[in-house]
């Protein structure tokens, strides 16, 4: 596991200088947050009468940053398998009966660590950039307690993200096409169904009912309670739902991956690179 975390850390920074890699990885989340906020600002100020609300801007800023954070590391297990097939790395890991799952988990933890750093930097930078551009005060609660609660919510969300990653990995073991694109499609759906930019109540039934109980939705809600609203009761409630849903996701992902892995071993498809 430790060796996998180390490999994953270097892979996240593309085997280059960590400072340079970290700076490059910050660009994407920062651009995502600023773009989403700019769209809201333009749309709300062009209404008659204008409906710009700094608290709504804070809502979007938190959601866009955390959605990018989840999308950045939940697809790492699929990436580890897909690129590992082509570089002959994963078959060397896969040859041991009990090494693939710790390897994928280690890669995910490394990506979580780097993504957490980048999302914090992007939040800080976007806060100051947007405050100066829009000439408004964004109502963030920035205290040691609120930041600690945000980090705790991120840690709890690892269960759901790893479970999602293992579910996608079960497909990637057999896939020879589109395994690179699948996480992108899932991330796009996650943006809509996780309440990243707008309340899930805007979605039609029964889609909104499903989105309302996703652990990713509860994670973003808990994070907003920590950084915007400061309601500890609601924070604890959403965090608990995120933890329960994350454990369910992780269990489903683990079972699906184990089944797919055992079947892949019997069929001998790990070296397959063509359809």
N, C-alpha and C positions, 0 to 999 in steps of 0.2 A: 504493500500500500504506500509506504513512504517513498519507495523508488518510483512508483507510478505518479505520485504527486510531484516529485522532482522533474520527471520527464514532462508531465503535463504543464508545469510552470514554464519550462523553457519553450515548449511547443506553443504556448499561448503568446509568447513574445517572439515567435518565429525565429528562435535560436539566435537572436541578436542581443544587443545591449538592452538590459531590462528597462533602463530609463527611456531609451528611444522607443522600445516596444510599448511601454506603458503610455507614452505620449500619443502614439499612433492609435492605440485602443481607446483613448479618451475622446478622440474626434467623433467617432460614430455616435455614442450616447449623447454627447453634447449637441451634435447637429440634430439628432432626433428630438430632443427636448425643445430646442429653440424653434425648430420647424413647427412642431405641434402647437407651441405657445403662440407663434406668429400667426398661424392660421386662425386661432381663436381670437386674437387681438384684432385682426383685420375684419373678421366676420362680425364681431360684436360691436366694434366702433362704427361700422357702416349701417347698423340697424337704425331705425327711426322709431323711438328715441334710442340712443346708444345704450347697450346693455353690458358694457365691459364691467367685470367684477373681479377685483384682485384675488378674492378667495377662490373663484373658479379657475383663475390662472394658476394658483397654487395647486389646486386639485389636478389639473392637467399636467403640471410640471412633475409632480410626484408620480403620477400614473405612467407617464411616458418614460421617465427614467427607470422605474422599477420593471416595467414591461421589457425594456431593452436588457436589463440585468438578467431577468429570467430567461429570455430568449438566447442570451449569450452563452449560457452554460448548460441549459437543459438538453441541447442537441449534441453536446460533446461526446457522449457514448456512441452515437451514430457516426460522428466524424471519426472517432478513434477506430471504429471497425472499417469504415469505408476507405479511409486513407491507409489504414494498416494492411488491408488486402493488397492494395496497389504497391506498397513499399515493402511487402513481405515482413512487416513488423508483427501484425496481429497473428499470423499463423504460428510464430515462435512463442507468443503468449498463450495461444489457444491450445498448444500441444499438451499443456498440463491440465489435468482434470479440474483444478480448483483455482486457476490463476486469472481467468478472464474477468470474472466479476470484481475482484479487488483492483484489477488494472483499470477497468472502466470507472469504478468508484473513485479511485485516486485521480484519474484525469478530470473527473467532474469536480472534485474538491479543489484541485488546483485552479480550474477555470472559475469556480465560485470565488476564490480568494482574489484573483486578478480582476474579475468583474466587479466585485464589491469595491475595490479601490477606485476603479474607473468611474463607477456610478456616483460615488461620493464626490469625487473631483468634478464630475460633470454637473452634479446638483449645485455645488458651491459656485462654479463658474457661471452656470446659467442663471442662478439667483442674482448675481451682480450684473451680468450682462443684460438680462431682461429688466431689472430694476432701473438701469440707466437708460435703456432704449424706450421703455414704456412710461418712464417717469412716474412710477408707482411703487408703493411699499408692498411687497409680497408677504402675506401674513404667515410666515413660518414660525414655529416654536423651536428655537434653537437653544437647547440647554443640555447639560450632560445626561439628564434623565431621558429626554426625548430622543437624543441620538442613540443612547443605549437601547431604548425600546425599538427603534428602527433596526438596529443591528440584530437584536434578538428575533425580530420578525423575519429578517433575511435568513438567519440560521434555521429557523423552523421551516421555512419554505424549501430547504434543501431536500426534504423528504419527498415532496410533490415533484420537484424538478427532476430528481434522480429517478423517481418512478416513471415519469414521462419519458425520460431518456432511455430507460430500459425497455419500455414498450416499443419505442422506435427502433431500438437495437435488435429486438426480436425479428423485426422485418429486415434490418440491414444485414443480418447473418446470411439471408438467402438472396437478397437483392443484388442484381448486377447493373441495374439502371435506376435512375431517379432517387437512389438513396441519399444523394447530396441535396436534392430539391425538397424532399419530404419535410425535413425540419423547418424549412422556410415557409412552406404552406401552413404547417401547424403553428408556427410563430405568428403568422398573419391572422389565423383564427383566434389565437390566444389574445391578440390585441383587441379583438372585438368582444370576446366572451369573458375577459377578466376585469372589466370595468376600468381599463387603463385610461381611456379618454372620455367616456360618458357612462352614465349609470346603466346597468343591464336591464333596468325596467323599461328602457326605450326599445328593447328587443321584443319581438312578438312571442306569445306563448305557443308551445311550451319551451321554446329556446331560452327565454329569459329565466325560466324555472331551473333549467340545467345550469346555466351560467351563474345563477345566484348561489349555488352550493359548491362551485369549484374551489379547491383550496387556493388557487392563484388569485381568485377574486377576493377571498377572505384575507389573504396576505396583503394585498394592496389596500384594502379597507383598513386593516390594522395599522399599516404604515401611515396612512392619512390621519388616523386618530392620534398617532404619536407626534406627527410633525405639524399638523394643522389645527385639529380640533381639541386635542388634549383631554379627551374623555377616557379615563382609565378603565371604566367598566366596559365600554364598547370595545376598547382595545383588547382587553382580556377575552371578551366574548369572541371577537373575530379571530384572535390568535389561537384560541382553543379550537375553533372550527377549522382553521387552516392546518393545525397539527393533526386533527383527526382525519381530515380529508387527505392530507399528505401521507399519513401512514397507510391509508387504504390504497392510494395511488402506488406507493412503494411496494406494497404486498402484491398488487396486481402486476406491476412491472417485473418484480422478481419472479413470480410464477410464470409469466409469459416468456421471460428471457430464459429461464431454466428449461422450460419445455422446448423452446426453439433451439437452444444450445444442444440439448440431448438429441433432438431430431437432426440437427445439422451435423453432429458427429457421426450419426448412423449413416447419413447420406453422403458424407464426405464433400460438402459443398464449400468449405471455407476457402479453397484456392480458386474457386470459380470466378472468372472475371468477365465472361461474355454471356450474353443471354442464351 
